[in-house]
Amino acid sequence: MKIRKLPIFLFLIFILSAPLFGQTAAKVEALLNKTELTWLEVTAFVLEASEAGIFRNEQEAFNLAAGNKWLPKKAESIGTAQLQGVALLLMRSFNLQGGIFYSMTKSPHHAYRELVFKKVIRGTTDPLMSVSGRDLLLMTGRLLAMRENAAEGALQ
């Protein structure tokens, strides 16, 4: 490719990829505005953030999480996501190691306790409370920051 055409090529790539950034911002904004999330919404966001896969739709993400037993047994796709179940999904999809009780049971309750201990879940919470978009974004952000810090520590 000639040097003269390189800036035009880069400009076209930028213009064509702009709608992708807009979609992501719109998804995040939609999540922030929700006070209660369904399992479909939670699984799609968490699995994408944890890089467990890219899915055509939310149902495909939910099916993968349910099939891998990353969700509570009674989780229904359109049901309201509860904090302890979201904790289990986060622990499993981010492949986090836990303490002895979580390692033995892989239960939502012990996943919740692990994430409280790791300070991913903060503040006054109840394991059975519904999860808002803001809560999900904060927890996922903390896990991503932990992952990045661990990777930087391994490089040093």
PADRENFI-128330 format. One record per residue (C-alpha): y, z, x negated; residue number from 1. Coordinates in steps of 0.02 Angstrom, whole numbers. Last residue first. Layout:
<recs>
<rec v="Y" w="Z" u="X" seq="NUM"/>
...
</recs>
This chain:
<recs>
<rec v="-376" w="1834" u="-369" seq="156"/>
<rec v="-459" w="1705" u="-258" seq="155"/>
<rec v="-562" w="1833" u="-162" seq="154"/>
<rec v="-406" w="1932" u="-120" seq="153"/>
<rec v="-324" w="1775" u="-50" seq="152"/>
<rec v="-475" w="1742" u="60" seq="151"/>
<rec v="-475" w="1923" u="122" seq="150"/>
<rec v="-290" w="1912" u="161" seq="149"/>
<rec v="-316" w="1750" u="257" seq="148"/>
<rec v="-459" w="1824" u="359" seq="147"/>
<rec v="-359" w="1980" u="398" seq="146"/>
<rec v="-210" w="1872" u="452" seq="145"/>
<rec v="-325" w="1770" u="565" seq="144"/>
<rec v="-393" w="1931" u="640" seq="143"/>
<rec v="-217" w="1998" u="671" seq="142"/>
<rec v="-165" w="1834" u="753" seq="141"/>
<rec v="-316" w="1837" u="866" seq="140"/>
<rec v="-274" w="2013" u="923" seq="139"/>
<rec v="-91" w="1971" u="953" seq="138"/>
<rec v="-129" w="1808" u="1044" seq="137"/>
<rec v="-256" w="1892" u="1157" seq="136"/>
<rec v="-138" w="2034" u="1201" seq="135"/>
<rec v="3" w="1912" u="1243" seq="134"/>
<rec v="-113" w="1809" u="1351" seq="133"/>
<rec v="-160" w="1963" u="1450" seq="132"/>
<rec v="-329" w="2048" u="1444" seq="131"/>
<rec v="-399" w="2146" u="1589" seq="130"/>
<rec v="-437" w="2330" u="1561" seq="129"/>
<rec v="-617" w="2387" u="1545" seq="128"/>
<rec v="-607" w="2444" u="1363" seq="127"/>
<rec v="-449" w="2545" u="1404" seq="126"/>
<rec v="-300" w="2531" u="1290" seq="125"/>
<rec v="-157" w="2636" u="1225" seq="124"/>
<rec v="-94" w="2548" u="1071" seq="123"/>
<rec v="-184" w="2435" u="951" seq="122"/>
<rec v="-335" w="2321" u="952" seq="121"/>
<rec v="-349" w="2234" u="783" seq="120"/>
<rec v="-328" w="2403" u="701" seq="119"/>
<rec v="-497" w="2392" u="611" seq="118"/>
<rec v="-551" w="2551" u="702" seq="117"/>
<rec v="-492" w="2481" u="869" seq="116"/>
<rec v="-586" w="2321" u="828" seq="115"/>
<rec v="-745" w="2419" u="790" seq="114"/>
<rec v="-732" w="2523" u="949" seq="113"/>
<rec v="-715" w="2365" u="1055" seq="112"/>
<rec v="-867" w="2288" u="969" seq="111"/>
<rec v="-959" w="2451" u="1005" seq="110"/>
<rec v="-922" w="2437" u="1190" seq="109"/>
<rec v="-959" w="2250" u="1197" seq="108"/>
<rec v="-1133" w="2281" u="1126" seq="107"/>
<rec v="-1202" w="2207" u="965" seq="106"/>
<rec v="-1326" w="2353" u="973" seq="105"/>
<rec v="-1386" w="2393" u="797" seq="104"/>
<rec v="-1244" w="2314" u="697" seq="103"/>
<rec v="-1115" w="2384" u="817" seq="102"/>
<rec v="-1186" w="2559" u="796" seq="101"/>
<rec v="-1200" w="2545" u="607" seq="100"/>
<rec v="-1025" w="2482" u="577" seq="99"/>
<rec v="-965" w="2305" u="599" seq="98"/>
<rec v="-971" w="2139" u="512" seq="97"/>
<rec v="-860" w="2002" u="579" seq="96"/>
<rec v="-924" w="1827" u="615" seq="95"/>
<rec v="-756" w="1768" u="686" seq="94"/>
<rec v="-849" w="1707" u="841" seq="93"/>
<rec v="-955" w="1865" u="854" seq="92"/>
<rec v="-821" w="1997" u="828" seq="91"/>
<rec v="-693" w="1903" u="934" seq="90"/>
<rec v="-816" w="1874" u="1076" seq="89"/>
<rec v="-869" w="2057" u="1072" seq="88"/>
<rec v="-687" w="2113" u="1075" seq="87"/>
<rec v="-656" w="1997" u="1222" seq="86"/>
<rec v="-797" w="2084" u="1313" seq="85"/>
<rec v="-720" w="2254" u="1275" seq="84"/>
<rec v="-550" w="2195" u="1335" seq="83"/>
<rec v="-604" w="2125" u="1502" seq="82"/>
<rec v="-591" w="1941" u="1547" seq="81"/>
<rec v="-561" w="1905" u="1731" seq="80"/>
<rec v="-696" w="1797" u="1808" seq="79"/>
<rec v="-681" w="1607" u="1818" seq="78"/>
<rec v="-817" w="1575" u="1688" seq="77"/>
<rec v="-922" w="1723" u="1737" seq="76"/>
<rec v="-960" w="1863" u="1614" seq="75"/>
<rec v="-1104" w="1973" u="1672" seq="74"/>
<rec v="-1203" w="1969" u="1510" seq="73"/>
<rec v="-1051" w="2007" u="1403" seq="72"/>
<rec v="-1001" w="1860" u="1294" seq="71"/>
<rec v="-1052" w="1804" u="1118" seq="70"/>
<rec v="-1230" w="1780" u="1177" seq="69"/>
<rec v="-1242" w="1611" u="1086" seq="68"/>
<rec v="-1269" w="1522" u="1252" seq="67"/>
<rec v="-1123" w="1614" u="1332" seq="66"/>
<rec v="-1006" w="1565" u="1190" seq="65"/>
<rec v="-1066" w="1384" u="1191" seq="64"/>
<rec v="-1053" w="1372" u="1381" seq="63"/>
<rec v="-877" w="1446" u="1380" seq="62"/>
<rec v="-820" w="1319" u="1249" seq="61"/>
<rec v="-892" w="1175" u="1353" seq="60"/>
<rec v="-808" w="1244" u="1509" seq="59"/>
<rec v="-639" w="1249" u="1422" seq="58"/>
<rec v="-638" w="1063" u="1389" seq="57"/>
<rec v="-673" w="932" u="1258" seq="56"/>
<rec v="-714" w="1064" u="1129" seq="55"/>
<rec v="-674" w="1086" u="947" seq="54"/>
<rec v="-785" w="1209" u="857" seq="53"/>
<rec v="-812" w="1384" u="793" seq="52"/>
<rec v="-645" w="1368" u="702" seq="51"/>
<rec v="-602" w="1549" u="743" seq="50"/>
<rec v="-442" w="1490" u="828" seq="49"/>
<rec v="-533" w="1355" u="928" seq="48"/>
<rec v="-668" w="1477" u="980" seq="47"/>
<rec v="-538" w="1607" u="1029" seq="46"/>
<rec v="-432" w="1489" u="1135" seq="45"/>
<rec v="-573" w="1406" u="1231" seq="44"/>
<rec v="-666" w="1570" u="1254" seq="43"/>
<rec v="-514" w="1661" u="1324" seq="42"/>
<rec v="-461" w="1525" u="1446" seq="41"/>
<rec v="-635" w="1502" u="1518" seq="40"/>
<rec v="-663" w="1690" u="1523" seq="39"/>
<rec v="-512" w="1707" u="1636" seq="38"/>
<rec v="-347" w="1779" u="1578" seq="37"/>
<rec v="-237" w="1907" u="1663" seq="36"/>
<rec v="-50" w="1931" u="1635" seq="35"/>
<rec v="-21" w="1749" u="1594" seq="34"/>
<rec v="147" w="1689" u="1526" seq="33"/>
<rec v="95" w="1703" u="1344" seq="32"/>
<rec v="-55" w="1592" u="1375" seq="31"/>
<rec v="53" w="1453" u="1448" seq="30"/>
<rec v="169" w="1466" u="1297" seq="29"/>
<rec v="23" w="1453" u="1178" seq="28"/>
<rec v="-46" w="1301" u="1268" seq="27"/>
<rec v="126" w="1218" u="1272" seq="26"/>
<rec v="148" w="1247" u="1087" seq="25"/>
<rec v="-21" w="1169" u="1053" seq="24"/>
<rec v="18" w="1020" u="1163" seq="23"/>
<rec v="186" w="994" u="1078" seq="22"/>
<rec v="104" w="994" u="907" seq="21"/>
<rec v="-18" w="861" u="966" seq="20"/>
<rec v="125" w="760" u="1043" seq="19"/>
<rec v="207" w="751" u="871" seq="18"/>
<rec v="55" w="667" u="789" seq="17"/>
<rec v="111" w="489" u="828" seq="16"/>
<rec v="288" w="519" u="767" seq="15"/>
<rec v="230" w="600" u="604" seq="14"/>
<rec v="101" w="464" u="568" seq="13"/>
<rec v="234" w="331" u="603" seq="12"/>
<rec v="357" w="414" u="484" seq="11"/>
<rec v="224" w="424" u="349" seq="10"/>
<rec v="187" w="238" u="366" seq="9"/>
<rec v="371" w="193" u="363" seq="8"/>
<rec v="396" w="300" u="207" seq="7"/>
<rec v="244" w="215" u="123" seq="6"/>
<rec v="296" w="36" u="162" seq="5"/>
<rec v="420" w="24" u="19" seq="4"/>
<rec v="293" w="94" u="-106" seq="3"/>
<rec v="170" w="-45" u="-68" seq="2"/>
<rec v="0" w="0" u="0" seq="1"/>
</recs>
